[in-house]
């Protein structure tokens, strides 16, 4: 039920005032969907008044599915002894990147599991191999838990590992593995994945190293509302810190709902309305984030399009292939063409623009 207080909070957010943790708790509990989405759309228009919605031409390459973390919500990983375990060769990965380059792509997203057999040399050799052959393709690679695994194997500080990866050609550290940034839920759904503090620290060090970073959130694990709000405020706090330190904060935020099919944990899928509400709420809480991206791979193009009127200003990426979310039952396809993305953006009344991983506009249509 909308009250005078929540109305004031919405107006404050529209005007650019920061919402506190308590404000966020009250707003999510009391504001109706229409008011929340309208306020988020007003903030989006203030930050992006040109009516442009961006997208990225990229490819997601899962270089290995070997993982020892045993996340109950993941249907993609395989244990090291599994007959279905794999590790792609440099040439296999290079072929995928070559296909991306021929398609006019600008970024490859290298994501895998926590493979206990891969030392730092594997990753640096791979990065040099790809950067040497495709110098114009941005390499956003691995995740906080993956780089921490390398540091553990090498018995070296994490900042040294990130510097070595950066020097070898790694342009960015994606925000995968954030899920919920609170240890109550993390300990329940992925007790071996690390604390929320360890995720934040990896992203902090990557930002200080000058890498591109993005923030993510997966909701719908049965977490408390307090944990969702804490996730957003913790991202916001790191953004404040990093922008003040060297101006290199998160480029964007993207959230999606937990996909329960084929997972050990099971459970219920959050509704589309809840997804739209979370996108809008994030736009209001993350006042120091410029870009909010919709998630068509998990939610479908129709919901992603509606999110453009509720806070999001980016449609996401082509991906070319996707194996993790689709393995968990997100039956919305694993690739979109540029033409499909542009058509979906135009159908919502916006002008499409091709961007790079740092949100620089490459081409306006």
C-alpha positions as CSV (number, residue, x, y, z in Angstrom):
1,X,0.0,0.0,0.0
2,X,1.4,3.4,-1.0
3,X,1.6,5.9,1.8
4,X,2.5,9.6,2.0
5,X,6.0,8.5,3.3
6,X,6.7,6.2,0.4
7,X,5.5,8.9,-2.0
8,X,8.0,11.3,-0.5
9,X,10.8,8.6,-0.7
10,X,10.0,8.1,-4.4
11,X,10.1,11.8,-5.1
12,X,13.4,12.0,-3.2
13,X,14.9,9.2,-5.4
14,X,13.6,10.9,-8.6
15,X,15.3,14.1,-7.5
16,X,18.6,12.2,-7.0
17,X,18.6,12.0,-3.2
18,X,20.1,8.8,-1.7
19,X,17.8,6.3,-0.1
20,X,19.1,4.8,3.2
21,X,18.9,1.1,4.0
22,X,15.8,1.8,6.1
23,X,14.3,3.9,3.3
24,X,14.8,1.0,0.9
25,X,13.2,-1.5,3.3
26,X,10.1,0.6,3.7
27,X,9.9,1.5,0.0
28,X,10.0,-2.2,-1.2
29,X,7.5,-3.2,1.4
30,X,5.0,-0.4,0.9
31,X,5.3,1.1,-2.6
32,X,3.0,-0.5,-5.3
33,X,4.5,-1.8,-8.5
34,X,3.3,1.0,-10.7
35,X,4.6,3.7,-8.5
36,X,8.0,2.0,-8.1
37,X,8.4,1.4,-11.8
38,X,7.3,4.9,-12.7
39,X,9.8,6.4,-10.3
40,X,12.6,4.2,-11.7
41,X,11.7,5.3,-15.2
42,X,11.9,8.9,-14.2
43,X,15.4,8.3,-12.8
44,X,16.4,6.5,-16.0
45,X,15.1,9.5,-18.1
46,X,17.1,11.9,-15.9
47,X,20.3,9.9,-16.4
48,X,19.7,9.0,-20.0
49,X,17.5,11.7,-21.6
50,X,18.4,10.9,-25.2
51,X,16.0,7.9,-25.5
52,X,18.9,5.6,-26.5
53,X,19.1,2.0,-25.3
54,X,22.5,0.3,-25.7
55,X,23.5,-3.3,-26.4
56,X,26.8,-5.2,-26.7
57,X,27.9,-7.7,-29.4
58,X,29.8,-10.3,-27.6
59,X,30.2,-14.0,-27.0
60,X,30.1,-16.0,-23.8
61,X,32.8,-18.7,-23.8
62,X,32.7,-21.3,-21.0
63,X,36.3,-22.5,-21.2
64,X,35.8,-25.3,-18.6
65,X,32.9,-26.8,-16.7
66,X,35.1,-28.4,-14.0
67,X,34.2,-27.0,-10.6
68,X,34.7,-28.1,-7.0
69,X,32.4,-25.5,-5.4
70,X,29.2,-27.5,-5.6
71,X,26.7,-24.7,-5.7
72,X,23.2,-26.2,-5.3
73,X,21.7,-23.8,-7.8
74,X,24.1,-24.6,-10.7
75,X,23.2,-27.2,-13.3
76,X,26.2,-26.5,-15.5
77,X,29.3,-27.6,-13.5
78,X,30.8,-31.1,-13.4
79,X,33.2,-32.5,-10.9
80,X,36.8,-33.2,-12.0
81,X,36.2,-37.0,-12.4
82,X,33.0,-36.7,-14.4
83,X,32.9,-38.1,-17.9
84,X,31.2,-34.9,-19.0
85,X,34.0,-32.6,-17.7
86,X,35.9,-30.6,-20.3
87,X,38.6,-28.0,-20.7
88,X,38.7,-26.2,-24.1
89,X,42.0,-25.8,-25.9
90,X,43.4,-22.5,-26.8
91,X,42.6,-23.2,-30.5
92,X,39.0,-24.1,-29.7
93,X,38.5,-20.9,-27.8
94,X,40.3,-19.0,-30.5
95,X,37.9,-20.3,-33.1
96,X,35.0,-19.1,-31.1
97,X,36.6,-15.6,-30.7
98,X,37.3,-15.6,-34.5
99,X,33.6,-16.2,-35.1
100,X,32.7,-13.3,-32.8
101,X,35.2,-11.0,-34.6
102,X,33.7,-11.9,-38.0
103,X,30.3,-11.0,-36.6
104,X,31.5,-7.5,-35.6
105,X,31.8,-8.3,-31.9
106,X,33.9,-6.3,-29.4
107,X,33.9,-8.4,-26.2
108,X,34.4,-12.0,-25.2
109,X,33.2,-13.1,-21.7
110,X,35.4,-16.0,-20.5
111,X,33.7,-17.9,-17.7
112,X,34.4,-21.3,-16.2
113,X,34.3,-23.1,-12.9
114,X,36.7,-23.4,-10.0
115,X,39.1,-25.9,-11.6
116,X,41.6,-27.2,-9.1
117,X,44.1,-28.2,-11.7
118,X,44.7,-24.9,-13.5
119,X,47.6,-22.8,-12.4
120,X,48.2,-19.1,-13.2
121,X,50.3,-20.0,-16.3
122,X,47.2,-21.6,-18.0
123,X,45.2,-18.3,-17.7
124,X,48.1,-16.0,-18.6
125,X,49.0,-18.1,-21.6
126,X,45.4,-18.2,-22.8
127,X,45.0,-14.4,-22.4
128,X,48.2,-13.7,-24.3
129,X,47.2,-16.2,-27.0
130,X,43.8,-14.4,-27.5
131,X,45.1,-10.8,-27.2
132,X,47.9,-11.5,-29.6
133,X,45.4,-12.8,-32.3
134,X,42.5,-10.5,-31.5
135,X,43.9,-7.2,-30.1
136,X,40.7,-5.3,-30.6
137,X,38.5,-7.8,-28.7
138,X,38.0,-6.9,-25.0
139,X,38.6,-9.9,-22.7
140,X,36.4,-9.8,-19.7
141,X,37.4,-12.9,-17.9
142,X,36.8,-15.2,-15.0
143,X,35.0,-14.1,-11.8
144,X,36.0,-13.3,-8.2
145,X,35.8,-16.9,-7.1
146,X,37.9,-18.1,-10.0
147,X,40.7,-15.6,-9.4
148,X,40.7,-16.4,-5.7
149,X,41.1,-20.0,-6.7
150,X,44.2,-19.1,-8.7
151,X,45.6,-17.1,-5.7
152,X,45.0,-20.1,-3.5
153,X,46.7,-22.5,-5.8
154,X,49.7,-20.2,-6.3
155,X,49.8,-19.2,-2.6
156,X,50.1,-15.5,-3.7
157,X,48.1,-12.4,-2.8
158,X,45.1,-11.7,-4.9
159,X,46.3,-8.3,-6.0
160,X,49.4,-9.9,-7.5
161,X,47.3,-12.5,-9.4
162,X,45.0,-9.7,-10.8
163,X,48.0,-7.7,-11.9
164,X,49.5,-10.7,-13.7
165,X,46.2,-11.4,-15.4
166,X,45.8,-7.8,-16.4
167,X,49.3,-7.6,-17.8
168,X,48.7,-10.8,-19.8
169,X,45.6,-9.2,-21.5
170,X,42.7,-9.5,-19.1
171,X,40.7,-6.2,-19.5
172,X,37.9,-6.8,-17.0
173,X,36.7,-8.9,-14.1
174,X,33.0,-9.6,-14.5
175,X,30.7,-9.6,-11.5
176,X,29.6,-13.2,-11.6
177,X,29.1,-15.1,-8.4
178,X,27.7,-12.2,-6.4
179,X,24.3,-13.8,-6.1
180,X,23.2,-12.3,-2.7
181,X,25.9,-10.3,-0.9
182,X,25.1,-11.6,2.5
183,X,26.5,-14.6,4.2
184,X,23.3,-16.0,5.6
185,X,22.1,-16.9,2.1
186,X,25.6,-17.6,0.7
187,X,26.3,-20.2,3.4
188,X,23.0,-21.9,2.6
189,X,23.2,-22.0,-1.2
190,X,27.0,-22.1,-1.8
191,X,28.9,-22.6,1.4
192,X,32.3,-23.1,-0.4
193,X,32.0,-20.1,-2.7
194,X,33.3,-17.5,-0.3
195,X,31.9,-14.7,1.7
196,X,30.3,-11.5,0.4
197,X,33.3,-9.7,1.8
198,X,35.6,-11.8,-0.4
199,X,33.6,-11.0,-3.5
200,X,33.7,-7.3,-2.8
201,X,37.4,-7.4,-2.1
202,X,38.1,-9.0,-5.5
203,X,36.1,-6.4,-7.3
204,X,37.7,-3.6,-5.3
205,X,41.2,-4.8,-6.2
206,X,40.2,-5.2,-9.9
207,X,38.9,-1.6,-9.9
208,X,42.1,-0.4,-8.4
209,X,44.1,-2.3,-11.0
210,X,42.2,-0.4,-13.7
211,X,40.0,-3.2,-14.9
212,X,36.4,-3.0,-16.2
213,X,34.0,-4.4,-13.6
214,X,30.2,-5.0,-13.5
215,X,27.9,-5.7,-10.6
216,X,25.4,-8.5,-10.5
217,X,22.7,-9.9,-8.3
218,X,20.6,-13.1,-8.4
219,X,17.5,-13.2,-6.3
220,X,14.8,-15.7,-5.5
221,X,16.7,-18.1,-3.3
222,X,14.4,-17.6,-0.4
223,X,16.6,-14.8,1.0
224,X,15.2,-12.1,3.3
225,X,14.3,-8.7,1.9
226,X,16.9,-7.3,4.2
227,X,19.6,-9.3,2.3
228,X,18.4,-7.9,-1.0
229,X,18.7,-4.4,0.3
230,X,22.0,-5.1,1.9
231,X,23.3,-6.4,-1.5
232,X,22.4,-3.1,-3.2
233,X,23.8,-0.9,-0.4
234,X,27.1,-2.9,-0.3
235,X,27.5,-2.5,-4.1
236,X,26.7,1.2,-3.7
237,X,29.3,1.6,-0.9
238,X,32.0,0.0,-3.1
239,X,31.0,2.2,-6.0
240,X,31.4,5.3,-3.8
241,X,34.8,4.1,-2.6
242,X,36.2,3.2,-6.0
243,X,34.9,6.3,-7.8
244,X,36.6,8.4,-5.1
245,X,39.8,6.3,-5.3
246,X,40.5,6.4,-9.0
247,X,37.2,7.0,-10.8
248,X,37.0,3.4,-11.9
249,X,33.8,1.9,-10.5
250,X,31.3,-0.6,-11.8
251,X,30.2,0.1,-15.3
252,X,26.7,-1.3,-14.7
253,X,24.4,-3.4,-12.6
254,X,22.3,-6.4,-13.8
255,X,20.0,-8.7,-11.8
256,X,18.1,-11.8,-12.7
257,X,16.0,-14.4,-10.9
258,X,17.2,-17.8,-9.8
259,X,16.5,-20.5,-12.4
260,X,15.7,-23.7,-10.5
261,X,15.1,-26.3,-13.1
262,X,17.6,-29.2,-13.3
263,X,19.4,-27.9,-10.1
264,X,20.1,-29.9,-6.9
265,X,18.5,-27.1,-4.9
266,X,15.3,-26.9,-6.8
267,X,12.6,-24.4,-5.7
268,X,10.3,-22.0,-7.3
269,X,11.0,-19.5,-10.1
270,X,10.3,-15.8,-9.2
271,X,7.6,-14.2,-11.3
272,X,8.1,-11.7,-14.1
273,X,6.5,-9.0,-11.9
274,X,9.0,-9.6,-9.2
275,X,11.8,-9.3,-11.7
276,X,10.5,-5.9,-12.9
277,X,10.1,-4.7,-9.4
278,X,13.7,-5.6,-8.5
279,X,15.1,-3.8,-11.6
280,X,13.1,-0.7,-10.6
281,X,14.1,-0.9,-7.0
282,X,17.8,-1.3,-8.0
283,X,17.6,1.8,-10.1
284,X,16.3,3.8,-7.2
285,X,18.8,2.4,-4.6
286,X,21.9,2.5,-6.9
287,X,22.0,6.3,-7.3
288,X,25.7,6.2,-8.2
289,X,25.3,3.7,-11.0
290,X,24.9,5.1,-14.5
291,X,23.8,1.9,-16.3
292,X,21.2,-0.7,-15.4
293,X,21.0,-3.7,-17.8
294,X,18.0,-5.9,-18.5
295,X,18.5,-9.7,-18.6
296,X,16.9,-11.3,-21.6
297,X,18.9,-14.6,-21.2
298,X,17.1,-15.4,-18.0
299,X,13.9,-13.5,-18.3
300,X,13.1,-13.4,-22.0
301,X,13.0,-10.6,-24.5
302,X,9.5,-9.5,-23.6
303,X,10.3,-8.9,-19.9
304,X,13.6,-7.4,-20.8
305,X,11.8,-4.9,-23.0
306,X,9.4,-4.0,-20.3
307,X,12.3,-3.4,-17.9
308,X,13.4,-0.6,-20.3
309,X,10.4,1.4,-18.9
310,X,11.3,0.5,-15.3
311,X,14.9,1.7,-14.9
312,X,17.0,-0.2,-17.4
313,X,18.8,1.6,-20.1
314,X,20.7,-1.4,-21.6
315,X,19.3,-4.5,-23.3
316,X,22.3,-6.7,-22.7
317,X,24.3,-8.6,-25.2
318,X,24.1,-11.0,-28.1
319,X,26.1,-13.6,-26.3
320,X,26.3,-16.0,-29.3
321,X,26.2,-18.9,-26.9
322,X,25.3,-19.4,-23.2
323,X,25.6,-22.6,-21.2
324,X,25.1,-21.8,-17.5
325,X,21.7,-20.1,-17.2
326,X,20.3,-22.3,-20.0
327,X,21.4,-25.5,-18.1
328,X,19.2,-24.4,-15.2
329,X,16.1,-24.2,-17.4
330,X,16.0,-20.7,-18.7
331,X,14.2,-21.7,-21.9
332,X,14.5,-18.3,-23.7
333,X,17.2,-19.1,-26.2
334,X,20.9,-18.7,-25.9
335,X,21.6,-16.1,-28.5
336,X,20.0,-13.0,-30.1
337,X,21.1,-11.4,-33.4
338,X,21.8,-7.7,-33.7
339,X,18.7,-7.4,-35.8
340,X,16.5,-9.0,-33.1
341,X,17.9,-6.8,-30.3
342,X,17.5,-3.7,-32.4
343,X,13.9,-4.6,-33.2
344,X,13.1,-5.3,-29.6
345,X,14.6,-1.9,-28.5
346,X,12.7,0.0,-31.2
347,X,9.5,-1.8,-30.3
348,X,9.7,-0.2,-26.9
349,X,10.1,3.3,-28.4
350,X,13.9,3.7,-28.0
351,X,16.8,4.2,-30.4
352,X,19.4,1.3,-30.4
353,X,23.1,1.9,-30.0
354,X,25.9,-0.6,-30.2
355,X,28.4,-0.2,-27.3
356,X,31.6,-1.7,-26.0
357,X,32.2,-3.2,-22.6
358,X,32.9,0.2,-21.0
359,X,29.6,1.6,-22.4
360,X,31.2,3.8,-25.1
361,X,28.8,4.2,-28.0
362,X,30.3,2.5,-31.1
363,X,27.4,3.0,-33.5
364,X,24.0,4.7,-33.2
365,X,21.1,3.4,-35.3
